[in-house]
């Protein structure tokens, strides 16, 4: 049987930190849902780090991981 080769065009990932509100809109959830999911480790497309001596968190969600987990991608040049 001949070998089948598939060509897949991947998005042009830049490591962009995708904003929580943008991710929430893309997956149809509230931004707080995304924040808590990241804090609890349930959502795997980003990290939530607690800011020292504070109750606040800092988030990083790379465009590649968001795409891998949700299928959502937006170039930086595209309007929100």
C-alpha positions in Angstrom: 0.0 0.0 0.0 1.5 3.4 -0.9 2.5 5.8 1.8 0.0 8.6 2.4 1.5 12.0 3.2 -0.8 14.8 4.5 0.2 18.4 4.2 -1.0 20.6 7.1 -0.6 24.4 7.1 0.1 25.5 10.6 -0.7 29.0 11.8 2.3 31.4 12.1 2.8 31.2 15.8 4.6 34.0 17.5 4.3 33.2 21.2 1.8 35.9 21.6 0.1 36.0 25.0 -3.5 35.6 24.1 -5.7 37.8 26.3 -8.1 36.0 28.7 -11.1 37.9 27.3 -10.2 36.9 23.8 -9.9 33.2 24.7 -13.2 33.4 26.6 -15.0 34.8 23.6 -13.5 32.2 21.3 -14.6 29.3 23.5 -17.9 30.8 24.5 -17.2 31.0 28.2 -16.9 33.9 30.7 -13.5 35.3 31.4 -13.7 34.3 35.0 -14.3 30.7 34.0 -11.0 30.8 32.0 -9.1 32.4 34.9 -10.3 29.9 37.5 -9.7 27.0 35.1 -6.1 28.1 34.6 -5.6 28.7 38.3 -6.8 25.2 39.1 -4.9 23.6 36.3 -8.0 22.3 34.6 -7.4 24.3 31.4 -4.1 23.3 29.9 -3.5 26.1 27.3 -1.8 28.5 29.7 -0.4 29.2 33.2 -1.6 31.2 36.1 1.1 32.4 38.5 0.1 34.0 41.9 1.7 37.4 42.3 3.9 37.5 45.5 2.3 39.1 48.5 -1.0 39.5 46.6 -4.3 37.8 45.9 -3.8 38.5 42.1 -2.6 36.2 39.4 -0.6 36.8 36.2 -1.6 34.7 33.2 0.3 33.5 30.1 -1.5 31.7 27.3 0.7 31.3 24.2 -1.0 31.4 20.8 0.3 27.9 20.0 -1.0 26.2 23.1 -4.4 28.0 22.8 -4.6 26.7 19.2 -3.6 23.2 20.2 -6.2 22.9 22.9 -9.1 24.9 21.4 -8.4 25.3 17.7 -8.6 29.1 18.0 -5.9 31.2 16.4 -5.7 34.9 15.5 -2.8 36.7 13.9 -1.6 39.8 15.8 -2.5 41.8 12.7 -6.1 40.7 12.6 -8.7 42.9 14.4 -10.3 41.6 17.6 
